């Protein structure tokens, strides 16, 4: 599930999340449950990030986490990596650098740059990619994940990238790859579950507690149906034209040329 906008993610009147809130949020990302509305989406994203980050070519000693949020995926990074978390505000209390400037770091400071579910907030994506290239060491890797299917805030500038569009931003890089994080089955379950979740959030506190088991059962059923659709769709795509797709999310990896 994409985070709130880096520019507006913690209104002043809202209390800062507690340590328990942080742990609960991280757990929902790292260990999603089938009774969560976004289970299939988060599970697929986690699977793909585990593979992608684990395959990052070494040495990976210095890592930059851009718009780090709650930093739920840093344990997937190579052992011994030193991670710097950057955000525009420290909503969760775990950012190392808080700045409105995009990448206020020296040239060639990092071996790996990650931006998980937040790059679509960068106002000028081409300049953003240029800055990522600047702070990466030669041969360094960038990993970016972005939603394709997600509601947006009309008051905030956001981007939606298709695979070829995201790939085109990294023209001139090496080993550029865009991975679909799930397909139509995951997208269907994600949208259906999210619509139900929005209705659940509108209920009063007492009624929400009373109906919580019912909503969990419905989310479980939606995720089960989504998994069946996803499995059938994958079998069909192995036999048919794969030009057309509708993933809920995309993950890009690319390497800065070593020369």
N, C-alpha and C positions, 0 to 999 in steps of 0.2 A: 504494500500500500504506500503510495507516494507520501512524503512528508509534507507538512505545511510549508508555505513559501518561506524561503530564507529572509525575505524582506518583511514578512508580517506574521511570523510563526508564534509570537508570544506577546499579545497585547498587554499593555502595562497593567490593566486591571485584573488580569488573570494571575493566580498564584503560581510560583515556580513549582514544577513537578518535584515530588519528594524522591528520596532514594528508592523507596518501594515502587513508585510510579515508573522510575527509570528501569528498574529490574523487571517489572511486569511488561513494559513495552519491549525491552530487548528480548525477553523470553517469547513474546508473541511473534517476533521476527525470526528468531533462531530456532524455535521449537513450536511452529504453528500447529494448532489442533484442528482436526476435521470439523469441529463445531464452530470454528471461526468462519465468518462470511468470506474472507479472503484467503482461505487455506490453500487452495490449489495454486493461486498466483504466488503466494509467499514460498510455498514448497518448491515450485519450479525455479523461482528466482534464487533461492538458497542453493539448490542443486547446481545450477549453472555458475553461481558465484564461487562455490566451493571448488568446482573444476577449474574455472578460469583463474582464480587467484592462486590456487595450488600449482598451476602450470606456468606462472609468471617466471620468465628466465632470470636467473640470478647473475651476480649477487644482488639480493634485495636487502639493503641495509637501512635506507631512509625512505619513508613512505609519507606522502601527503594525502590526507583524507579531506577532500573539498566539500564544504557544506556538510560537515560531519554529523550533525544532528546528535542522536543518541549513541552513535558508533557501535551498532550491533554486530557488525561483521568482521571486526578487526582480528578476532581470534582465528580467522581463516587465512590470515597472512603468514608468510614464512616465519619460522621461529627466529627470534633474535632481531626482527625488524623493529626499528624505532619509528613510531608513527606520530605525526603532527596533525592534529585536528583543527581545521579552519572553519569558521562559520561567521555569519554576519551578526549574530547575537548568540549568547550562551544560554539558550533556553533550558537545556538539560544539565548544565553545570559541568560539562566534560570537555568543552573546547579549549585548546591550547592557545589559539590565536583568534581574536575577535576583531574583524575589520570589514569595512565596506569595500576596501580595495580588493580586486580580484587577483589573488596570488601575490601578496606582498613579500616575496622571497627572492633571494639572490639567484642568478643564473645557475643552472645545472646543480641544483641542491638535492634532487631526489632521484631514486632509482625507479620508483613506482608512484603514479598518481592515480587515485581512485575518486570517483564521484558517483555515489550510489543514489539514484532516484532524486537528483537535484539539478543536473546540468541544464534541464529545460527552463530553468529560471535565469540562466545567463542571457543578458539582454542582447549581446552581440556574439553569437556562437563562434564565428570565424576568429574574432579577436580572442575569445576564450580558449580556443584550440591553440592559437599562437602563443598564448601565455603558458599553457600547459607544456608546449614544446620547449619554451624558454627555460622553465624550471627543471625539466627533465635532463638527466645526464645522457650522453650519447648511448644509444642502445636501450634506453629506459622504456618502460611500458606504461600505457594508460589504460584504465578500465573504467568505462562509463556505462551506467544503466539508466534507461529512461522509460517512462510509461508511454504507451501508444493510446491505450484506452483508459481514460480517466476524466472525470468532470473538472472543469477549470473555473477559476475566479475571474470574473469579467473586469475586476479592478486591478489585476496584476498581469504584467506581461509574462506570458508563458509560450513555449514552443512545443510543437508535436513533430517528431521526426519519424519518417519511414526509414526502413533499412538503407536503401540506396542514398537517401538524403544524408543520413548520419555518416555513412561511409564516405561520401563526397567531401565532408568537412576535413577528412584526414588524407586527402590527396597528397602524395609525396611521402607519406609514412610507409613503413614496412609492416608486413604481416597483418594487414587490416582485416578484421573479421567481425561481422555482425551476426549475433545469435538471437533467434526468436526464443523468448522465455515463455514457452507454451504456445498453444494454437487456439482454434475456435472454441474448443470445449472449455478450456481454462478461461477464455474471455467471456463466454456465456455465463459460466458459474460466477465469475467475478462481478459482472454487471448485475446479474439477478440477485446475488447475495448482497451487493452493496445497496440496491434499491430497498431490499427488506431491512437492511441495517439502518438506513436513514429513517424508515418508518419506526423502527424500534427506538431510535434515539429521541423521537418526538413524544414518546409515552412518558407519563409521570413516573417518578422514582419508584413508588410502591407498585404500580402496575407493571413496570419493567421487571421488577424482582419476581412478581407472580408469573409473568409470561416468559421469563428467561429460559426455562427448560424447553418450552415450545419452540422458541426461536432457535435454540441450539439444535433441536431435532430437525427443524426445517433447513438450517445451514448444512447439517450433515447430509440430508437428502439431496440438496442442490449440489454439493460437492461430489457426492456419489454419481449423480447424473452427469455432471460435468466431466468426471473422469471417464465415464463410459463413452461420452461424445468424443473426448480427446483421443481415446484409444481407437475408436472406429475411424476418426478423421486421419489419424496417422497411417493406419493401414490403407486407407483410400489414397492418400498422397503418395505412398510408395508405388502405386500403380498408375497414377494420373499426373497431370500437369501441376507442378508445384509453383507456378508463377504467382498465384493469388494466395494470400495468407492474411490472417487477422490475429496476430499475437497481442496479448495484453501489455507486453513489455519487450524491450530490446536491450541487449548488452553488447557493447563494442569493446574490442581490444585492438591495440595498435602499438607499434614500436617506433621510437624515434630513430632515424638512421644513425648508425654508429660513426659514419664519416663526418 
